[in-house]
């Protein structure tokens, strides 16, 4: 498992500033921090959101104005904020998993002589993201890690992946007319109408939709929401027989942590559903590890729902779901 402390040469657990944009970037850094031997007074910087409120409620944290993708002005405005935080905080370094928040955090840190460390998202299966390339080539990041061994090299070190601790198993018989939770994430610039139109005829009246910025369509059955809290997300996912999610890393990691084997529908850039096709990369990886059922957004079938209802996810080598004297442990 990745330990953030390994990136820093300190005699004691390093006290870090942990900077991540909302969504999968924040979810990954939070998960990695939980298994790391870092100082527990390390502080967080992100954008205010229901996700951040839920994850960081008991952690020292700071909110800054949101920096959008390729938002140069927003990134430059954030640099003085990071300098003020770092100058008075007694930090040993800065760690970021991206996205747009990484460059200003690192620029401020380097101006103060602090080491910086970047961890590329697990969704970047075929190579670094634009942010990863930027902080690498400019050396804003002193060190960089990939979560995929096959594209590691002398510069991009491999220390493991956030997915290494999960496996799936068959938990039960399939559920007839399953209660479905559909979640399309919190991406603000990119509606995702294809799964809404395709799934509406397949779900029952007990289902819940979390659509984000995607507009609802006529005739949708169940409860329809745009955004809601992390606790509501967790409860909706646990109550459902099947969860259908976009292939955003933040959503996927949280579902795996909850023991859920999701059906993933992929956002495609050619349809204006995301800035690029990295969701296809992470979906392929999850399918290869049998941690999700992956389908195009308009190709989910009732058979897919039936199959997903039989599967669960557990921590690797946990023993969960193993039959022992007819008792499931």
PyMOL commands that set and color helices and strands:
alter all, ss='L'
color gray80, all
select helices_A, chain A and resi 4-7+24-34+50-56+72-87+101-111+130-137+149-151+193-199+230-239+249-257+269-271+278-288+302-308
alter helices_A, ss='H'
color red, helices_A
select strands_A, chain A and resi 16-19+43-46+61-63+93-96+115-119+143-146+156-158+166-170+180-183+208-210+223-225+242-246+262-266+292-296+311-315+323-324+327-328
alter strands_A, ss='S'
color yellow, strands_A
deselect
rebuild
show_as cartoon
